[in-house]
Amino acid sequence: MTVTRPAPDELADLDRAQKYQLLEDNSARRREELLRWLKEHGLADQVADVSQPTAFNMLFVTATSSVAERLANAPGVISVTQAGEFAIDLPKPPARAASPRRKRKKEEVDGEVDR
């Protein structure tokens, strides 16, 4: 889910480290607000996990589908995307060939065993 972030003018005069810290602190506040809201609405027992805050304005929540539907009404929440609503298509890394060094060591070991 995406949460609100500080206004651009709040970030304007900050250096990179300060912006990062402000954004991370904002996500931490939004997380705490969400946890309180879940408890106040009797939904906390239907939530397995709420990710730790980062500098990005996103939190990952593992919950029942009924909670996921209600998250859009939580304070500070801009949008909610359920896992089934987007595809994750990551390319597979190419197969790794044995390095020449590893191959040489194997040949050396094989040669010693044969003697």
Beta strands, then each sheet from edge to edge (+ up, - down):
strand 1: 2-3
strand 2: 47-50
strand 3: 61-63
strand 4: 77-79
sheet 1: 1+ 4-
sheet 2: 2+ 3-
end
